[in-house]
Structures are given as C-alpha cells and as structure tokens.
Amino acid sequence: MLPFRLNRSAVQPTRRQFLLGTAATAAGLAVGYRLIAAAPAGAQSAPEATEANPFQTYVEITPENQIVIRSSQFEMGQGAYFGIATLVMEELEGDWNQVDVVGGSGNSAAYGNLAWGGAMQGTGGSTSMASSWERYRKAGAAARTMLVAAAAERWDVPAEEITVASGVVSHASGKQANFGELSEAAAAMPIPDDVPLKPRDKWTQIGSDSLKRYDSPGKTKGTQTYTIDLKMDGLVTAVMIHPPKFGAEVESFDASKAKALEGIVDVVQTPRGVAVIGRDMWTALKGRDLVEVTWNEANAEKRGTAEITAEYNRTADGAGAATARNDGDTAAALANADKVIEGHYEFPYLVHASIEPLNAVARLNEDGIVDVWGGHQMPDLYQAVAAQVGGTTPDKVRLHVMKTGGSFGRRAVSDADLIVESVAIARALGPGKPVKVQWTRENDMRGGRYRPAYVHAVKAGLDTDGNVVALYDHIVGQSIMSGSPMAAMIKDGIDPTSVEGATNLPYAIPNLKVELTTTDVKIPVLWWRSVGSTHTAYVMETLIDELAAAANRDPVEFRLSMLSKHPRHAGVLRLAAEKAGWGEPLPEGRFRGVALHESFSTYVAEVVEITYNGGSDFTVDRVVCAVDCGTAINPDQIRAQMEGGIGFGLGAILQEELTLTGGVVDQENYDTYTPLRIDQMPRVEVHIVPSDEPPTGVGEPGVPPIGPAVANALRAATGETVRKLPITKNLSA
C-alpha cells in the first residue's frame, strides 16, 4: 500500500464548497457529491452526470430499485467498498439488499483522494475512510433529500411529514414508494446547497457491531468475479517471459516452434519481455516453453542478496548521506551515557504474494476506445499510461475497476507494468481482439517490485537513572519514491518511505538522530503493506525493549514514562497491557512481548504470548491488539483487518525472505516463499478504543507491531534480540 500520511487539512478543509450533480436518465437518479477545499492544480472539473458518463457520480438509484454506489477507492479485500457503502447507507436509509458497489474512475476531480490533496485518484496509505468520510455521507443525505422532495410533490404533503427507512419512503396517510419508483422524479428536484448530516447519537449503521459485509455471500459461494475470472467473446490469454535478471533486455527470440503449436495465436515482444498468446492459458503455457529468448544482460543487476547485504552493512558503519531527524547532540550524549546498546539489523526483500496472481485484460475497439479491466489501484496513472501505449488520449481509455484478490501495494505500480503489457499486446493483435495477460505465480515472485531490503546501524544510551538519553539510527536501503511519479516527495535526499516510523518516534528522547543512505541497486522495489514501518517499527521497538531490560525496568512502564505528550499512543498501550494481563504470571515456558507503533495516523499496541521450547522451537499462541483509528465505521471489519495484518506481518518476520544468487531470484512459489500457514495463526483479540475523532485507516497499521512484539517475547525467553530477519532462520539460542 502507498506511503502517504493523512492530510487532515485536505480531508477537513476550513473553506468548504459542495458541488452536487444530478441526472434524470433512463438510469434514474444519479448523485455526485464532492467536497473540495480549493480546486487542486491540474484537476479536472467534474462534468455533469450524463447517461454516457455516469462515472462521476457517487450514488445512483435505478428504476429497478437498485442502489449503485461508485467508489473512489479500490477494493482488494480490505473492505473499502463496505465502509463507503456504510457511509452512504447511514444517511440514505436504504435497504442493504439493494446495494451494489462498483469502482469509479476517469474523473480525478470527483474521485481524487482527499488525503493526498485531491488531485489524483488512488487507494493506499490506509486513507480510504479518511478520504470518503464526509463526501459519501453527503451523497447519501442528498439522495435521500431529493427522494423525499419527489415524494412530497407527488403526494402533495409537507416534506417534513415524510419518513425514510429500509429503502421505503412513507407518509402517515399510508402512502409509500420504494426508491426506484421515485428515482426519475427525484432527479428533477432542486439540488440542496448543503445537507445536514445525522448527529452521532442518531447513527444506526456507522459503528454497528452487528452490521456484516454485504459482499461476503458472493465470495463464500464463489460467484464474485475477479479479473482472473473474466470471459468475453474472442478472449485470448497471454503469458509472459520476463528476463531472469533485473535490467536485462530482449536481444532476440525464436518463436518458430511455439507458433507451430496448435492454438498459439502469436508471440510478440513487449517493453519488458516476450508475450506468448494462446487460445487459453494451458496452450499459452505450452507455447511459452518452446520460445527461445536471448537476453542482453549488459545493464542487468548481477549481484546476489548476500553481496548486497554485505555492502549495506559496510555502508551502515559510516555516516549517513542525509539526515532525516536531528534533535540535540546525539554523539555527545552517547559518549557520556552510562550504558550503551548498539548493533546492526538486517531486513530481507519481501514479496507481496497476493492470492490472485497479477493480471489485466485489454481490448482496442474499432471506434478508438481502449478498454482495460483489472485491479486499478491508481486509475488516473493507469489511464494515462494506457493512452500512451495504446496510441491515443486518456479520454479514449475506459477503465473497468475489478475487485481484486489482494494487493498490499503491488497493484499500485508507478510504471503500470500490467497495463503496459496488456495494452501493448492488444495493440499488436489489432482492434476488437481482447487479451488477458495472466502472470503465473512464478512471474509474480520473480517479477520485482519488492519491499526493499534494509540494514540499520543503531546505538542508544541510558543515563545512571535508567532513562534514554540518546538514540542513533543509520538506515541503508533503496528508495521506493525515486524514479516514480511521487519522486517530488523526496526532500534533501530523504525518501520519507525509508524513514517513516523512525523520524516520528513518539518517545521523549532528548538526543535523537536518524540518518539515511539511499543505495543504487537495480532490483525494482515498491511499497509493501505498511511500507517503511515494516522495518523501522521492528528496530525501534526491540531497541526500546533492550533499553528497558538494561535499565531493569518493566517494558510497558518504561514506554509509558516517555509518552506523556502522546496520550493516544499511551492509551492503546495501556489497553493492550490490561487486556493481556500484563504482569500476571504465566505458565512455565510461556513468555510475553509488547510493541507499540503509529502508522498512517492509527495507533496500535500488541502484546503477544509465545511458548518457547528451546533452540529455535517456539510458537506464537496469543496476540492482544488495541487499536485507536478514530471513529470506528465498521467495528467487525476493523477487527478483521487487525487480525489479517497480524497474520500478514507474522509470516513476514517469522519466515518470509526473497533472495537472489548472481542476480537471479531463488524463490518461485509458495513452497519456497512461505507466507504464514493456517496452523501457525495465533488466537487474536482486538480491542477498539472508543473515539469521536475522524476515522483513520486500518488496512496496514496492524502489521508493524507484531514483529517486534514477538521478538521481545523471544528476548524475554532467551535474552537475545534477533536482529536479522526472518526470525526462524536466525534465532541462535
């Protein structure tokens, strides 16, 4: 997921202006309601809703009595569609059986992510609910107001006497109508200048613990359609041959044997490799094995991870190339410290490993329109890239935003890799010939765009009273932002995704210095669920635990003593400790660990219990999680995301590792790259802090604390802090 932090001024502007667009079409009432602080530079104006272009709207009510919600946010399993539907339904008072949510695109003014400033549509940084919080409630309230106005006119009664509940508009006289029956008349009603929202004490949907996801039945029954499931007339399948080393290019290829195979449609070169196109997946795979490719590796990355890590460690021992934070005089404070702890941490490359392998479908039409179906996490960017590759303009590109079986950031790629491949192949095939580009699991594992590898060199000191007087961290690794459309976020040599979680450390430490050295490696890297916090949280929280032990202080009390200015951090820490029974005796062989972290303006503390059996044999048995994410829109979904994030992060720190030998990736599939298995998943308890603050995200913040919490439990068991991940390969006790 993307690394953007919440921009509260964009989400809650002081100057508010509301634009409401409606349309009376064959589709009924369409409502587009958006919040804008000021028109972002370069942003489109929201066109009026029309039958030909309904995608600028948020809520559509059809004569068939359906509520179609067009989401600005991408659904990849995290529940964004459910959360946005909840916001609409709270104000609309519809029937959940009427609801469908689809992806909107093609209008950055209407769908721009407000937490990013509003100029670009995209999903990431755990910002979906923050960006949607006000505008989708306003859309629901506006639609309800117009339905009521239509009913009042039809029945010749005061609007104040009309009630709306469960998709039915009613009057005390006995008159009633469903939404669909009023939809066309409602579209002709005056547009409300502003619509009051329900007070918090009147909410029935937001915060409801009994409300469950509307889309669960389709997933349970297997009727949910993903890109991998798409079928259409004339659809062929393309499989990819990519270079074995990053940076290599096609020098030549011989496809004669493949083209002789029955069912092979064509073999074409793409910007990144060779595509083998067949009438179906199996045929294309057989053809792929017959293609001979010669690669030009002159500019390829030829180092393995062992050499890269060794170089990082040498670099970490020197001064950083740039300074990200510098409070006090860290060097002097460390020189005068009573006790000093220092060491190196090593983090491997990590794969996103989503359950649905990467894919996209493209078709160039006779009328010049380019259709692209896929997991469009960055629609504006992908529309522009598709236009460039397709030889047209963005207004001629029609994106179909599909629900996706996981992303964790992988579907938000600055070079739009799948879009480039699918549109390039469709263009080679010619108009009217749709093609599905379907990567194999091996393509995905070996395709790059990994969480970068990092090395941290740390040093921290205590005074004679057991207080932390200084902390130094030199971070070495690749930049995610460099070379991407977000490169402007790099300031004074600091990529914020490399240092987040360290530079915003909440603990009161008078002398704190964070340095960064960005490395030049040709392995493509990308944001990965919780981005920089995946490594900085581990370093900071295990180091804090070591300092607590050196000071002979309780880890929870030690942290709280440094959090007087951060009550929300302290609040989740106290809650997790209380619910976990911190300080209560455990059976022999059981140990606890704790960690605390803020990411994307959400605060999470986790306490784990492990059973340690000696050596490297241990199990993670229980995790108690406390989360403060502001207003809880869907409590059950918040718990699910914390549970999922804990499992995701646990697999990464226990056993996941991507390695290269001679520039070639060693892992291919789930047998050699091993996310958490179901029998390793601990019992998880999630406790949500009640809050009246605006909502923040939950898709990522459950991930960072689990690693250091487990490591701290292991330190309690063994006296050793594991500083090289993954843990199970490097626990030496």
N, C-alpha and C positions, 0 to 999 in steps of 0.2 A: 504494500500500500504506500501511498505517497507520503512524503515527509512534511507536509505543510502544517504549521501550527494554527490554532484557531485565531482568526482575526475578529475579535469581538466588535470592533468599530464597523466592520463590514456587515456583520450579522445584525447588529442593533444600531443602525445609524441614528444620529441625532436629528438629521433632516430627513423626514420620511415622505416619500411620494409614492402613491399607489396607482398602478395602471391596470385597468380591468378591460379585457377584450372579450366580447361575446359574439356568437354567431348563431343565427337561426338557419339551419341547413337541414338536409334530409337526415342528418345525424342527431338533430335535436338541439339541446342546449350545450354549448361549449364555453367554458370559462377559463380565461387565462389571467391569473392574478399574480403580480410580481412586486417584490419590494426592491426599491433601488435607492441607494444613498445619493448617488450622482452618477450620471452616465459614465461608465468606465471608458477610458481611451480606447478607441478602435472597436467598441462594442456595436453590434447591430441594434437597430431599433426593432422592437417586437412588432411584426406585422399583424394586421387584424386577422382574426381567425377566419379561415375560409374552408370550404369543403375540400379544396385541393390541397390545402396545407394546414391540417389540424394539429400539427405537432407543437405549435407554440402554446397550446392550452395545457392547463393542469388537470381540469376536471371536465369530463364530457358525460352527459346523461342522454341516453338514446331513447327513441320512442319505444324500443323493445324493453325499456326499464332496466337497462344496464348502467352501472356507474363505472366509467373507464377513467382511471387516473393515470396521467402521463408523468412518469417520474424523471426528474432531472438527474437522479442518482442511479448507478448501475447495481444490479442485483447479482451477487456472486455467492449467495448462501448466507450472507451476514444479516439479512433481514431488513435491508433498506426499504424495499417495497412495502413490507408490512408496517414499518414505522411511519412512512409517508402516508399510507392509507389510513392509519390510525389518526393522524393529524387531520386529514380531510374529514373522516367519519365523525370525529368528535364534534365538529361544527355542522356538518351536513345532516346528521341524524338519519343516515341511510341504513339499509339492510345489508349486512355483510355478504349475504348470498348473491347480491347484485354486483359485487366488486370484482373488477379485474384491474391489474396494474401492468402497464407496458412502459417500455423505455422511450423517452422523448429525446430528440436530437435535432440538430440543424438550426438552432436558434440560441446563440450564446447569451443574448440579452435576457431571454426568458429563463434559460436553464443554467446560466453561469453559476459556478459555485461561489456563494456569497462569502464563505470563509476564506476563499482565496482572492477576494476582491471583486468577484462577479464578472470578470471579463472572459473567463474560459470555463466551459463545461468539463467536468471531470469528477471522478469519485476517488477518494483516498484521504489519507491523513485522519481517518475516523471523523470526518466532517459532515456526513450525510444528514444527521438530525440537526446539527447546528445550522447548516445552510437552509434546511427545509422548515425549520421550526415555526416561523411566522407566516411565510408566504403560502404554504399549503393549508394552514388553518384558515387564512384569509380567503383562499379559493373555496374551501368548503362552506364558509359562512356566506360568501357572496352568492354561491349557487343556491343555498337554502333561502336566502332573502328574495331572490328572484323567483323561485318556485312559489313562495308564499305570496308574492305580489301577483303572480299569474292566477293563483287560486282565488285571491281576494277579488280580482277583477271579474273572473268567470262567475263567481258565486254572489258577487255584489255584497260583500261583507267586509268589515274592517280587517286589515292585516293583523292587527293586534289580537284578534279573536281566533286566529288560526294556529294550530299546533302541528309540529312535525315529529314523527317518531317512527323508527324502523322502516323508513322508506315510504311512509304514507303521510300525506298532507290532509289534515282533518279540520272540521268545524263542528261546533257544538250542535248545529242543526242536523247533523247526521251526514252532511256532505263530505265526501272524501275522494281522493285520487292518488294514484301512485305517481312516482317521479316521471316515469315515461309518458304518462298521459298529459303531463303539464310541460314537458320539456320544450316543445316548439313555442308555446305561448310564453314560457319563461324567458326565452332568448330575446323576445321583443320588449321585455320590461326595461325600465331605466336602470342604468348601471349605478350601483351605490358608490358614492365617493369614498366612503370608508365604512368598514363593517366592524362593529364591536365584537370582540371575542368573549367566549364564556369566561367567567371568573373561575379560578382554580377549584373552588368548593362545589362547582356545578359539573365538573368533569365526570364522565361515565366511562370513557374509553382510555384516555391518557392515564397511565398509572394503574390500570386494571390488571390485577394478577390473574383473573380468570380468562382474559382475552388471549386466544391462541392464534397462531399464524394461519391466515386464510389459505395459504398455498401448500400446507402440509399434505392434504389429501392427494394432490396431483403427484407429489414426489413419492408418497407412500405407494400409490397404485402404479407408478411408472408411466403416467400419462403426461408428465411435464416434458416439454420439448426443449432440448438444448441444441446448440449448433451441430454437434456430432450426430443428432437425430434427423437433421433436415433432409427432406426429399422434395424433388420437383422434377418436372419433365426435362429430360435431356441432361440431367446432372451427372457429371463425371467426377472422379476422385483423383487428386494429385498427391503424391508422396514426395518427400524431399530428400535429396542427397546434399548434405552440408559438409564443408571442409572439416577434416579431423583436427586441425589446429586453427585456433582463432587468428584471423588476419590473413589466412591463405585465400587464394582466389582460383577460379577455374582457369586452367591453361588450355585444356582441350578435353573433349569427351567423345566416346564412341558409343552410340546408341543403336547400332545396326541390329544387334541380337535382340535387344528389347523390342524394337519396332516390328520385328518378325513374329513376336508373340501375339497370338490372337487376343483381342480385347484391349491392346495398348493403343491409345488414341494419338499420343505424341510424346516426345521428350524435348523439353525446352530449357534453355539456360535462364536463370533468374539473377537478380543482383547479388544473391548470396550463395548460389549453388545451382543445382540441376533439379528440375521437376519432372517426374515420370507420371504421366496421366493415363489412367485406365478407366475402363467402364465401371469398375468397382475397386474397393480397397485391396482385395486379395490379388486381383490381377495387377494392379499398380505395384504392389509389393514384390511380386514375382518379376515384373519388369525391371524394377529398381536393382535387383540383384544381378541383372545382366548388363547394366550400364558400366562402362569403364571410364573413370574420370582421372585425368592427370591434373594435379594441383600445383600451383606456383606458390611456394612457401617462403619466398624471399622476405616478405614482411610479416611472417607469422610469429606468434609467441611460441618459443621453443623451450621455455623453462618449465620445470615441474614445480609443484607447490612446496616441495622441500627446499629448493633453491630460493624461491620467492620468500618463504618464511624466514630463512636464514638471513637474507638480505634485510628484511624488515627488522629483525632483532638487532642487527648491527646499526641500522639507522636509528632505532629507538634509543640506543645508548648515547646518541649525540643530542644536540639541541634541536628543537623543533623548527621547521621552516617558517611557521606562522604561529602567532599567539591568539588563542580564542578567548581566554579569560585570564586576568592577572590582577588579583586582589592582594594587597600588602606586599611583603618581601618574603617570598616562599623560601628562597635559597638560604637567607639568613635564619629564618625560623627553623628550618630543618637542621642547620648547623648547630643550633643551640638546643634542639629537642632532647628530652630525657630518654625517650625510646623512639627508634625509627624502624619502620617496616618498609621493605622495598622488594620489587620483583617484576618479572615480565609476565604478561598474559598473552595467550595466542588463541585466535579465533579462526576457524576454517571458512572456506567458501560454503555457502548453503544454497540448496535448490528450493524453489517454491513447491514443486512436486504436487501440483493440484490434481485432483482425481480425474478431471476431464482434460485429456491432452489437448494441446493448443490446436486451433483450427479457425477457419473462416471460409465463407462462401462468397463468390463474386460473380457478377454477370454484367457484361456490357450489352445494352439494348440497342435496337435499331434506331430508336429516337434520340440516342446520345446519352441517355441516363445510365449512370453506373450504380448498380445495386450491390451493397455489401452487407452480408449478415455475419454477426459474430459478437464476441464479448467486448463491446466497445467501451472500455473504461475511460477513454479520453476521446470522446466523439469529435470535438472540434478539430483536434490534431489529426485524427484519422480521416476525417472528411477532406482536409486539405491535402494530405498525403495521397489519398485515393485519387483525388483530382489530378494531381501531378503525374502519378504513374499511369493513370487512365487517359492522359492527354486531353483533359477537359478542365472545367472550372468547378469550384466547390458547390455552387448552386445546382450543378448537374449530378451531384453524388447523393444518393439516398441510402442512409444507414438504417439497418434493421437491428435494433439493440436486443440481443438474445440474453436470456438468463444463462448463467454460466456455472459450471461445476467447480468453483474455486478460482482464486486468482492470487491473493496475498501480495498483490503488486505486479504480478507477471503480465497481466493484460493491460497495463499502463506503461507502454514502451515508447520512448521518445523517437525511435526510428521506425515505429509502426511495422515491425517485421512481418507479421502475418498479413497485414493489409497490403503491404508491398508485394508479397508473394502471390496472394490470391488475385489481386487486380492485374499484376503483370502477366500471370498465366491466362486469365480471362481475356486479356487484350490479345495475347498470342493466338488464342483459339478463335477469336472473332465474335461478332455480335450474336446475341441470342443463345450463347453456349455457356451455361452456368458450370462452375467448377468448385468443388470443395477441396480446399487444402487441408489435409489432416496429418498433423505430425504424429509420429509414433512416440511411445514413452521414451525410447532411446534418443529420438530427435530432441525431446524436451530436456532430458537430463544433460545432454551434451551440447545444448544449444546456447549456453551462456546466459547472460542476464541474471547473475547470481548475487546473493548477499555477499559483499566484499569480505575478503579475509583481512584481519586486523591484528596488529601487535600493539599492546600498551606497555609502556615502561612507567611504573608508579613508585612513588616514595611518599610516605606520610609519617608525621611525628606527633608524639604526645609530650605534654609537659609533666612536671612532677605530681600534679593533681589528677592526672589521667584525662586531661582534656586535649582534643585535637587542636594542634596549633598550626599545622601546615599540611597541605596535600598537593602533590605534583603529579600530573599525568601527561605523558607524551604519547599521542595516538599516531600510528603509522598505518596507512592503507589507501586504497583507491577512492577517488571522488565519484559519487553517483551523478552529481549535477553536471560535471564537466562534459561539454560536448552535447548537452541536451538543451531543449528549449528553456529549461529552468536555470541555465548557467549564470544568469544575471543575479541569482541568489548567492553566488559565491562572492564574498566581500573580503578584501585584504588577505586573499589566499585561504580563506576558511570556507569550506563546504559545510553548511550547517547540519547536513545529514550525517557527517562524520563525527561531530562532537556533541550533538544533542544528547541530553541525559547526563553529560558531564559538566557542560557550561551552565546549566540551570540547576545544579545541585542545590537542594534546599537547606542543607545543614549549615549551621553557623560556624564557619571555619575562617578565621581571620586572614590566613595567608593561603591563597588557592591559585594555582596556575595550571592552565590547560593549554598544551601546545599541539600542533598538528603538522605532520609531514605527509603530503599527498604524493603517492607513488605513480610511476609510469609503467603500467602493465597492460597488455593487450587483451586480457580476459574481460569480456563485457560484464558490467555489473549493473545492479538495479535495486530499487527499494524493495524490501522484504518485510513482511508483517512486523511493524513497529520500528523498522528502519534502524537508525543509529542506536536507539535504546536497547537493541538486541545484544550489543556488546558493552556499551557504557554502563548500563544498569548492573550487569554482572560484575564488572570491575569495581564500581563504586560500592555496591552493597556487600560484596565479600571483603573488600578492604575495610569498610566500616566495622564489620564483624570481627575481623582480626584485631583492629584497634581496640574494640570493646574488650576482647579477651586479654590483650596486653595490659589494659587498664584495670583488669579484674572487675569489670562492670557488666551488668546484665545487658544483652543486646537491645532489648526493647527500651529499657530505661535510658541507655546510652544515646539512642537515636532521639528519643523524646527531649532529652536535655538540650538538643541542638535545633529544635523545631518550634521555638516559642513564637517565631514570626510566620509560621506556616501552619495555621490551625487545620486546614483540610488534610494535609499530609499526616499531622498528628492524629486527626480524627479517625482515619482509616486504620492507622497503625494500632491505636487503642482498641478499636472494634475487632480487628482480626485477632489480636492477642487475647482479648476477653473471650471471644467465641471459641478459640482454640484451646482455652485452658492453660494459657502460658504460665509457667511457674509451677503448675501441678506436676506431681511425679508421674513418670512414665514407666511401663514395664521394662525389664532388663532387655537390652538390645534395641530399644526404641529411642529415637533422638528427634529433636525439633530444630528447625531453622526458620528464620524470618527474613523478609526483604520488603522494601518499600520503594515505589517509583511513581513518578508522574510522567505520562506521555500523552500528547495531544489534549492537554488540559483536563485529563481524567486522572484521578488519584487511586492507586491500588496498593494494598498491602496483602501479602500472602504468608501464611505460616504452614510449613509442611511437617509431616511426621514420616520418618523412614524407619525401616527395620534394617539394621546393619549386621551382616552375618560374618564379617571378616574379609580381608583382602579387598577385592573389587566386587564382592557379592552384597548387593543391597536392593531393597525395593522401596518405592515411594508409595505410601499407603493412604495418606490423607492430606488434603490441601484445604485450608480455610482461607477464603478470599473475602476481603472487604473492598468495596468499590464506591467511590463518590464521582458520579458522572452528571451531577446536576439533576434536573428534573428527569425522573425515570419514565420514559414514554411507554415502553413495553417491558415490565419487570421480568417476565419469563424469558424474553429474548436477551435481556442483559445477562441473566444467569447463564443462558446457553452460550453467549459469546465469551464470557469469562471461562466457562468450562472448556470451550473449544480452544481458546487462546492458551490455556494452561496445558492442554494436551499437545497443542502445536509446539509450544515452547519447550515442553518437557522432552519431546522426541529430539528436538534440535540439540539441547545441551547434553542429553544422555548419549546419543549415538549417531547423529547425522554429521556427515563430513563429505565434501566433494574434494577429490584430489586429482592432480594431473601428474603424469610422468612424461617427460620430454615434450610437454605442450599438449598432450592428448589426455582427455578426461578418462578417468579409470572406471567410473560408475556408469551403469546403463539403465537400471530399472530398480524396482523396489526390493530386489534380492540383495543388491549391493549398496543401494542408498536406502536407509531404513528409517522412515518415519515411525512414530510411536505405534506399537501394536496394541490391539484392544485389551489384551491381558495385562498390559503394563499401565493402563489408565487407573489412576488412584480415585478414591472417593473424594468428591469435591463439594464443598459447602460454600455458597455465595451469599454474602450479606450486603445489601444495598443501603447506603447512607441516605436517609430522607433529606430532600433538599428542595428549595424554591429557586435555585439558580437555573439559568438557561441550560438546556441539555448539551452535553459534550459526547464524545464518541466512546464506543465500547468494542469495536472490531479488533483493535490492536492492543490496548493497554493491559490486557490480562497476560500478555506474553512475557514482557521483560522481567517481572519479579520472580517467576518460577525457577529460573536457572540459579540465581544467587541464593534463593531460599533453600533449594536442595543442596547446593554446595556448602551453605552454612550449617545445615544439618549434618552433612558428612564431616565438616570440620569439628563439630561437636563430638562426633563419634571417633574420629581418627586423629584429631589435632592438626590435620593437613588441609590447606586450601588448595583445591585443584585449580591451577592457573592455565592449563592447556586443555582446550575442548576438542572433541567431546569427552565427557567425564569418564564413561565406561572404558575408554581406551587409554586413559591417562591417570586413573586412580591407582597409586602405587602402594597404598597402605596394606 
